[in-house]
Amino acid sequence: MKEKKAFGLWSAVFLGIGSMVGAGIFIVIGQAGAIAGNIVWLSFVFGGIIALLSGYSLAKLALRYPSRGGIVEYLVQEFGENPFSGGMSVMFYIAELIALAAVAKSFGEYGARLFGYHSIFIINSFAIGIILVFTFINLIGASIVAKSENFIVVLKLFVLVAFSILALFTIKPEYLSLKDMPPINDMFFAIGLTFFAYQGFSVITNTIEDMENPRKTMLKAMIIAIGLVMALYVVTSIAVLGNLSLDEVIKSKDYALALAAKPLLGDLGFKIMAVTALLATASAINATLYAATEIGYTLAKDGVLPDEYEFRVHNSTEGLLISAGLIIPMILFFNLSQITNIAALSVLIIQGIVHLGHMKVWNKTDSNKFLIFMAFISMLTVVILTIWYNSKNNMEIIYYLIGSFVLAFIFEYLCRIFLNRKVIKQCVR
């Protein structure tokens, strides 16, 4: 009797929604709103369209190269077993750590505000504390966190949907007035951040080995999940910018979503949204820390990272401890705006390169070459706009981004020279 697969269409859709609607929206909506003002909802629309194009490309690659290595496998299949694919694979791992630091910093912001604190020391203490907690949990292999994930997904979706609907009734029309609309350029500058809020859709590709009829289900699940999340983000952004003045959004950009609940339910609304943000960011940290550990383990097996990443420590690997050790300095060194922008740009560049490589193998993946080209061009355009904006407003972000890529390739070359390790293909079909 044929074994029934774990993921059908709707289970894959809900997995994707749960992965996307997490820390990203709690971090991004205030950051992007501070740039695009009351037309930030358009930035979420364009971010969603780019996510759809990217999702199409990644889904086709997953069907052709089914591997738990995901983007690492796609890079080596597209560009070969060379220093470029190896260096980009290391950067993919670094990007996961940067994203983790951003989520932890967001947890720190919401945690501190919930208890009435706003000092950097308290924010960083909350952020580092949650990283250490989940490092310990992953080491002992506690299953209660995994079992509670479905509850957290349902809770955060319920709170966001309820807030978005109810907050529409307290909107102040003057806050959304076109006469107060910022320059249209600002809307485009914010797309890089809003795309980051969709991060998580690629997790659908990781279910391919456990998916029922993936050729029929994969792409459909990707489109439905991203489409539903886009609708939620657009309504949420309208609700936030309709309840807060632009000055309030700029002042509270790190916790704007919680502040926007105040006109509706007062301090109780703020606390409900802050607690929801803490749960969402905590679950995202747990999932992403596990994913980063698995990426490090896979890269070590594939020959990219040192074999220390494979050493077992209780119910995890030494790579978990190394990852946590690398995240903590990022939390201490960067502010939330810097680290969110660096994480968003890193993801955009890496996925853009994956789509560029996809054009080399599009005939093997049975893909629409125009859609793959549009995925690459849209990523490239948003990267250029985001870098241009930050070069005029916060040049340090560009320096840190360049430094991250330089470090990734230096590390790749050192591993090749001194450890005789290099990236290899896992999928040979």
VEXTIKOL-253762 format. One record per residue (C-alpha): residue in three letters; x, y, z. Coordinates in nm, 2 decimals. Layout:
REC  ALA  X  Y  Z
...
//
This chain:
REC  MET  0.00  0.00  0.00
REC  LYS  0.14  0.34  -0.10
REC  GLU  0.23  0.56  0.20
REC  LYS  0.03  0.88  0.22
REC  LYS  0.25  1.19  0.21
REC  ALA  0.24  1.44  0.49
REC  PHE  0.18  1.75  0.28
REC  GLY  -0.12  1.81  0.05
REC  LEU  -0.21  2.14  -0.10
REC  TRP  -0.36  2.31  0.20
REC  SER  -0.11  2.18  0.46
REC  ALA  0.17  2.32  0.24
REC  VAL  -0.02  2.65  0.21
REC  PHE  -0.06  2.68  0.58
REC  LEU  0.31  2.59  0.64
REC  GLY  0.40  2.87  0.40
REC  ILE  0.17  3.12  0.56
REC  GLY  0.29  3.03  0.91
REC  SER  0.65  3.08  0.80
REC  MET  0.58  3.42  0.63
REC  VAL  0.35  3.57  0.89
REC  GLY  0.60  3.58  1.16
REC  ALA  0.86  3.83  1.28
REC  GLY  0.89  4.00  0.94
REC  ILE  0.57  4.19  0.96
REC  PHE  0.63  4.30  1.32
REC  ILE  0.98  4.44  1.22
REC  VAL  0.91  4.57  0.87
REC  ILE  0.58  4.75  0.89
REC  GLY  0.72  5.04  1.10
REC  GLN  1.06  5.05  0.92
REC  ALA  0.90  5.05  0.57
REC  GLY  0.62  5.29  0.69
REC  ALA  0.88  5.54  0.81
REC  ILE  1.01  5.55  0.45
REC  ALA  0.70  5.51  0.23
REC  GLY  0.45  5.68  0.46
REC  ASN  0.08  5.62  0.39
REC  ILE  0.15  5.44  0.06
REC  VAL  0.35  5.17  0.22
REC  TRP  0.07  4.93  0.13
REC  LEU  0.18  4.97  -0.23
REC  SER  0.53  4.86  -0.13
REC  PHE  0.38  4.54  0.02
REC  VAL  0.19  4.48  -0.31
REC  PHE  0.51  4.51  -0.51
REC  GLY  0.70  4.31  -0.25
REC  GLY  0.44  4.04  -0.29
REC  ILE  0.46  4.04  -0.67
REC  ILE  0.84  3.99  -0.64
REC  ALA  0.78  3.71  -0.39
REC  LEU  0.55  3.54  -0.64
REC  LEU  0.81  3.56  -0.92
REC  SER  1.08  3.43  -0.68
REC  GLY  0.85  3.16  -0.55
REC  TYR  0.78  3.04  -0.91
REC  SER  1.16  3.02  -0.98
REC  LEU  1.24  2.83  -0.66
REC  ALA  0.95  2.59  -0.70
REC  LYS  1.07  2.49  -1.04
REC  LEU  1.42  2.44  -0.91
REC  ALA  1.29  2.23  -0.62
REC  LEU  1.11  2.01  -0.86
REC  ARG  1.42  1.96  -1.08
REC  TYR  1.67  1.94  -0.79
REC  PRO  1.49  1.80  -0.49
REC  SER  1.73  1.85  -0.20
REC  ARG  1.72  1.96  0.16
REC  GLY  2.01  2.18  0.07
REC  GLY  1.76  2.41  -0.11
REC  ILE  1.93  2.73  -0.23
REC  VAL  2.28  2.58  -0.16
REC  GLU  2.20  2.29  -0.40
REC  TYR  2.05  2.53  -0.66
REC  LEU  2.37  2.75  -0.66
REC  VAL  2.60  2.46  -0.72
REC  GLN  2.38  2.30  -0.99
REC  GLU  2.36  2.64  -1.17
REC  PHE  2.72  2.76  -1.13
REC  GLY  2.92  2.44  -1.07
REC  GLU  3.14  2.32  -0.80
REC  ASN  3.36  2.63  -0.77
REC  PRO  3.46  2.91  -0.53
REC  PHE  3.17  3.13  -0.65
REC  SER  2.90  2.88  -0.56
REC  GLY  3.09  2.79  -0.24
REC  GLY  3.13  3.16  -0.14
REC  MET  2.76  3.23  -0.21
REC  SER  2.66  2.92  -0.01
REC  VAL  2.86  3.06  0.29
REC  MET  2.69  3.40  0.24
REC  PHE  2.35  3.22  0.25
REC  TYR  2.44  3.08  0.59
REC  ILE  2.56  3.42  0.71
REC  ALA  2.24  3.58  0.58
REC  GLU  2.04  3.34  0.79
REC  LEU  2.24  3.45  1.10
REC  ILE  2.19  3.82  1.01
REC  ALA  1.81  3.75  0.98
REC  LEU  1.82  3.57  1.31
REC  ALA  1.99  3.87  1.48
REC  ALA  1.73  4.10  1.33
REC  VAL  1.44  3.89  1.46
REC  ALA  1.61  3.86  1.81
REC  LYS  1.66  4.24  1.81
REC  SER  1.29  4.28  1.73
REC  PHE  1.20  4.05  2.02
REC  GLY  1.42  4.27  2.24
REC  GLU  1.23  4.59  2.13
REC  TYR  0.89  4.45  2.19
REC  GLY  0.99  4.28  2.52
REC  ALA  1.14  4.60  2.65
REC  ARG  0.85  4.81  2.55
REC  LEU  0.60  4.56  2.70
REC  PHE  0.76  4.61  3.04
REC  GLY  0.81  4.99  3.00
REC  TYR  1.18  4.99  2.92
REC  HIS  1.35  5.15  2.62
REC  SER  1.73  5.14  2.70
REC  ILE  1.96  4.97  2.46
REC  PHE  2.10  4.75  2.74
REC  ILE  1.75  4.61  2.82
REC  ILE  1.67  4.56  2.45
REC  ASN  2.00  4.37  2.39
REC  SER  1.95  4.17  2.71
REC  PHE  1.61  4.05  2.59
REC  ALA  1.75  3.97  2.24
REC  ILE  2.06  3.78  2.37
REC  GLY  1.85  3.60  2.63
REC  ILE  1.60  3.46  2.38
REC  ILE  1.89  3.34  2.16
REC  LEU  2.05  3.16  2.46
REC  VAL  1.71  3.01  2.56
REC  PHE  1.65  2.85  2.22
REC  THR  2.01  2.74  2.18
REC  PHE  1.96  2.55  2.51
REC  ILE  1.62  2.42  2.39
REC  ASN  1.77  2.30  2.06
REC  LEU  2.05  2.13  2.25
REC  ILE  1.83  1.93  2.47
REC  GLY  1.59  1.86  2.19
REC  ALA  1.27  1.97  2.37
REC  SER  0.97  1.88  2.15
REC  ILE  0.72  2.11  2.33
REC  VAL  0.83  2.41  2.12
REC  ALA  0.77  2.22  1.79
REC  LYS  0.43  2.10  1.92
REC  SER  0.33  2.45  2.02
REC  GLU  0.41  2.60  1.68
REC  ASN  0.07  2.53  1.53
REC  PHE  -0.09  2.71  1.83
REC  ILE  0.14  3.01  1.78
REC  VAL  0.06  3.02  1.40
REC  VAL  -0.31  3.02  1.46
REC  LEU  -0.28  3.28  1.74
REC  LYS  -0.07  3.53  1.55
REC  LEU  -0.29  3.50  1.24
REC  PHE  -0.61  3.55  1.45
REC  VAL  -0.46  3.86  1.62
REC  LEU  -0.34  4.02  1.30
REC  VAL  -0.66  3.95  1.11
REC  ALA  -0.88  4.07  1.40
REC  PHE  -0.67  4.38  1.44
REC  SER  -0.67  4.46  1.07
REC  ILE  -1.05  4.43  1.04
REC  LEU  -1.13  4.62  1.37
REC  ALA  -0.87  4.89  1.31
REC  LEU  -1.03  4.98  0.98
REC  PHE  -1.32  5.13  1.19
REC  THR  -1.08  5.36  1.38
REC  ILE  -0.89  5.49  1.08
REC  LYS  -0.85  5.86  1.05
REC  PRO  -0.90  5.94  0.68
REC  GLU  -0.66  6.24  0.69
REC  TYR  -0.37  6.00  0.77
REC  LEU  -0.43  5.83  0.44
REC  SER  -0.50  6.14  0.24
REC  LEU  -0.33  6.16  -0.10
REC  LYS  -0.23  6.52  -0.03
REC  ASP  0.00  6.40  0.24
REC  MET  0.14  6.12  0.02
REC  PRO  0.52  6.11  0.02
REC  PRO  0.72  6.11  -0.31
REC  ILE  0.64  5.80  -0.51
REC  ASN  1.02  5.72  -0.51
REC  ASP  0.99  5.65  -0.14
REC  MET  0.74  5.37  -0.20
REC  PHE  0.99  5.20  -0.43
REC  PHE  1.27  5.25  -0.18
REC  ALA  1.07  5.06  0.08
REC  ILE  1.01  4.75  -0.14
REC  GLY  1.34  4.59  -0.02
REC  LEU  1.21  4.59  0.33
REC  THR  0.86  4.47  0.25
REC  PHE  1.00  4.18  0.05
REC  PHE  1.18  4.07  0.37
REC  ALA  0.84  4.04  0.54
REC  TYR  0.75  3.76  0.28
REC  GLN  1.06  3.56  0.37
REC  GLY  0.96  3.21  0.46
REC  PHE  0.77  3.12  0.14
REC  SER  1.07  2.91  0.03
REC  VAL  1.00  2.67  0.32
REC  ILE  0.73  2.52  0.09
REC  THR  1.01  2.39  -0.14
REC  ASN  1.16  2.20  0.16
REC  THR  0.85  1.98  0.18
REC  ILE  0.90  1.84  -0.17
REC  GLU  1.01  1.49  -0.05
REC  ASP  0.70  1.47  0.17
REC  MET  0.45  1.64  -0.07
REC  GLU  0.16  1.46  -0.24
REC  ASN  0.20  1.50  -0.62
REC  PRO  0.45  1.79  -0.60
REC  ARG  0.43  1.87  -0.97
REC  LYS  0.07  1.95  -0.93
REC  THR  0.08  2.09  -0.57
REC  MET  0.41  2.28  -0.53
REC  LEU  0.35  2.59  -0.75
REC  LYS  -0.02  2.61  -0.66
REC  ALA  0.06  2.61  -0.29
REC  MET  0.33  2.87  -0.34
REC  ILE  0.09  3.11  -0.52
REC  ILE  -0.20  3.07  -0.28
REC  ALA  0.02  3.12  0.03
REC  ILE  0.19  3.43  -0.10
REC  GLY  -0.14  3.57  -0.24
REC  LEU  -0.32  3.53  0.10
REC  VAL  -0.03  3.68  0.29
REC  MET  -0.01  3.97  0.05
REC  ALA  -0.38  4.05  0.12
REC  LEU  -0.32  4.04  0.49
REC  TYR  -0.01  4.26  0.47
REC  VAL  -0.19  4.52  0.26
REC  VAL  -0.48  4.55  0.49
REC  THR  -0.26  4.55  0.80
REC  SER  -0.04  4.83  0.66
REC  ILE  -0.35  5.04  0.58
REC  ALA  -0.48  4.98  0.93
REC  VAL  -0.14  5.09  1.09
REC  LEU  -0.09  5.40  0.87
REC  GLY  -0.45  5.49  0.91
REC  ASN  -0.43  5.49  1.29
REC  LEU  -0.09  5.65  1.34
REC  SER  0.05  5.98  1.20
REC  LEU  0.37  5.96  1.00
REC  ASP  0.55  6.13  1.29
REC  GLU  0.43  5.86  1.52
REC  VAL  0.53  5.58  1.28
REC  ILE  0.88  5.73  1.24
REC  LYS  0.92  5.77  1.62
REC  SER  0.80  5.41  1.69
REC  LYS  0.92  5.24  1.38
REC  ASP  1.06  4.94  1.57
REC  TYR  0.73  4.87  1.74
REC  ALA  0.47  5.05  1.53
REC  LEU  0.24  4.76  1.49
REC  ALA  0.18  4.74  1.87
REC  LEU  0.14  5.11  1.90
REC  ALA  -0.12  5.11  1.62
REC  ALA  -0.34  4.89  1.84
REC  LYS  -0.37  5.16  2.11
REC  PRO  -0.64  5.37  1.94
REC  LEU  -0.85  5.05  1.92
REC  LEU  -0.81  4.90  2.27
REC  GLY  -0.58  5.14  2.45
REC  ASP  -0.30  5.00  2.66
REC  LEU  -0.46  4.66  2.65
REC  GLY  -0.44  4.66  2.27
REC  PHE  -0.07  4.76  2.28
REC  LYS  0.00  4.47  2.53
REC  ILE  -0.19  4.21  2.32
REC  MET  0.00  4.30  2.01
REC  ALA  0.33  4.32  2.19
REC  VAL  0.27  3.97  2.34
REC  THR  0.18  3.84  2.00
REC  ALA  0.50  3.99  1.85
REC  LEU  0.70  3.82  2.12
REC  LEU  0.54  3.48  2.05
REC  ALA  0.58  3.53  1.67
REC  THR  0.95  3.64  1.70
REC  ALA  1.02  3.37  1.95
REC  SER  0.88  3.09  1.72
REC  ALA  1.07  3.25  1.43
REC  ILE  1.39  3.24  1.62
REC  ASN  1.34  2.88  1.71
REC  ALA  1.26  2.77  1.36
REC  THR  1.54  2.99  1.20
REC  LEU  1.80  2.88  1.45
REC  TYR  1.72  2.52  1.37
REC  ALA  1.73  2.60  1.00
REC  ALA  2.06  2.78  1.03
REC  THR  2.20  2.48  1.22
REC  GLU  2.08  2.24  0.95
REC  ILE  2.23  2.47  0.68
REC  GLY  2.56  2.47  0.86
REC  TYR  2.55  2.09  0.90
REC  THR  2.46  2.05  0.53
REC  LEU  2.73  2.28  0.42
REC  ALA  2.98  2.09  0.63
REC  LYS  2.87  1.76  0.47
REC  ASP  2.88  1.92  0.13
REC  GLY  3.24  2.02  0.20
REC  VAL  3.20  2.40  0.24
REC  LEU  3.22  2.46  0.62
REC  PRO  3.47  2.30  0.86
REC  ASP  3.37  1.96  0.99
REC  GLU  3.33  2.10  1.34
REC  TYR  2.98  2.19  1.22
REC  GLU  2.90  1.82  1.20
REC  PHE  3.01  1.72  1.56
REC  ARG  2.72  1.61  1.77
REC  VAL  2.65  1.80  2.10
REC  HIS  2.36  1.64  2.29
REC  ASN  2.06  1.64  2.04
REC  SER  2.21  1.90  1.80
REC  THR  2.55  1.98  1.66
REC  GLU  2.85  2.20  1.74
REC  GLY  2.73  2.42  1.45
REC  LEU  2.44  2.54  1.68
REC  LEU  2.68  2.68  1.93
REC  ILE  2.90  2.84  1.66
REC  SER  2.59  3.00  1.51
REC  ALA  2.47  3.14  1.84
REC  GLY  2.82  3.27  1.91
REC  LEU  2.82  3.46  1.58
REC  ILE  2.47  3.60  1.63
REC  ILE  2.54  3.77  1.96
REC  PRO  2.80  4.02  1.84
REC  MET  2.56  4.12  1.56
REC  ILE  2.29  4.20  1.82
REC  LEU  2.53  4.41  2.02
REC  PHE  2.69  4.59  1.73
REC  PHE  2.39  4.68  1.50
REC  ASN  2.07  4.86  1.56
REC  LEU  1.74  4.71  1.43
REC  SER  1.72  4.94  1.12
REC  GLN  2.07  4.85  1.02
REC  ILE  2.05  4.48  1.07
REC  THR  1.70  4.46  0.90
REC  ASN  1.83  4.64  0.59
REC  ILE  2.14  4.42  0.58
REC  ALA  1.93  4.10  0.61
REC  ALA  1.69  4.22  0.34
REC  LEU  1.96  4.31  0.10
REC  SER  2.15  3.98  0.16
REC  VAL  1.84  3.78  0.09
REC  LEU  1.76  3.98  -0.22
REC  ILE  2.11  3.95  -0.37
REC  ILE  2.14  3.57  -0.30
REC  GLN  1.79  3.49  -0.44
REC  GLY  1.86  3.72  -0.74
REC  ILE  2.18  3.53  -0.82
REC  VAL  1.99  3.20  -0.79
REC  HIS  1.74  3.33  -1.05
REC  LEU  2.02  3.45  -1.27
REC  GLY  2.17  3.10  -1.26
REC  HIS  1.82  2.95  -1.32
REC  MET  1.83  3.12  -1.66
REC  LYS  2.13  2.89  -1.75
REC  VAL  1.93  2.57  -1.67
REC  TRP  1.57  2.68  -1.74
REC  ASN  1.53  2.42  -2.01
REC  LYS  1.61  2.15  -1.75
REC  THR  1.35  2.28  -1.51
REC  ASP  1.07  2.32  -1.77
REC  SER  1.03  2.68  -1.67
REC  ASN  0.90  2.99  -1.84
REC  LYS  1.22  3.18  -1.92
REC  PHE  1.04  3.52  -1.92
REC  LEU  0.91  3.47  -1.56
REC  ILE  1.26  3.36  -1.44
REC  PHE  1.41  3.67  -1.62
REC  MET  1.15  3.89  -1.44
REC  ALA  1.23  3.74  -1.11
REC  PHE  1.60  3.83  -1.16
REC  ILE  1.53  4.18  -1.30
REC  SER  1.29  4.26  -1.02
REC  MET  1.54  4.15  -0.75
REC  LEU  1.82  4.35  -0.92
REC  THR  1.60  4.66  -0.95
REC  VAL  1.50  4.65  -0.58
REC  VAL  1.87  4.59  -0.47
REC  ILE  1.98  4.89  -0.67
REC  LEU  1.70  5.11  -0.53
REC  THR  1.77  4.99  -0.17
REC  ILE  2.14  5.04  -0.20
REC  TRP  2.09  5.39  -0.35
REC  TYR  1.85  5.49  -0.07
REC  ASN  2.09  5.37  0.20
REC  SER  2.39  5.52  0.03
REC  LYS  2.23  5.86  0.09
REC  ASN  2.08  5.79  0.44
REC  ASN  2.30  5.53  0.61
REC  MET  2.62  5.44  0.42
REC  GLU  2.73  5.21  0.70
REC  ILE  2.47  4.95  0.59
REC  ILE  2.65  4.93  0.25
REC  TYR  2.99  4.89  0.41
REC  TYR  2.86  4.61  0.63
REC  LEU  2.69  4.44  0.34
REC  ILE  3.00  4.44  0.13
REC  GLY  3.21  4.33  0.43
REC  SER  2.97  4.03  0.48
REC  PHE  3.02  3.91  0.12
REC  VAL  3.40  3.97  0.14
REC  LEU  3.42  3.76  0.46
REC  ALA  3.21  3.48  0.30
REC  PHE  3.45  3.45  0.01
REC  ILE  3.76  3.48  0.22
REC  PHE  3.63  3.20  0.44
REC  GLU  3.55  2.99  0.13
REC  TYR  3.91  3.03  0.00
REC  LEU  4.06  2.95  0.34
REC  CYS  3.86  2.63  0.36
REC  ARG  3.97  2.53  0.02
REC  ILE  4.34  2.61  0.08
REC  PHE  4.39  2.49  0.44
REC  LEU  4.11  2.23  0.49
REC  ASN  4.08  2.10  0.13
REC  ARG  3.70  2.14  0.14
REC  LYS  3.48  2.26  -0.14
REC  VAL  3.11  2.26  -0.23
REC  ILE  2.98  1.95  -0.42
REC  LYS  2.65  1.85  -0.58
REC  GLN  2.42  1.63  -0.39
REC  CYS  2.15  1.58  -0.65
REC  VAL  2.28  1.40  -0.95
REC  ARG  1.97  1.31  -1.14
//
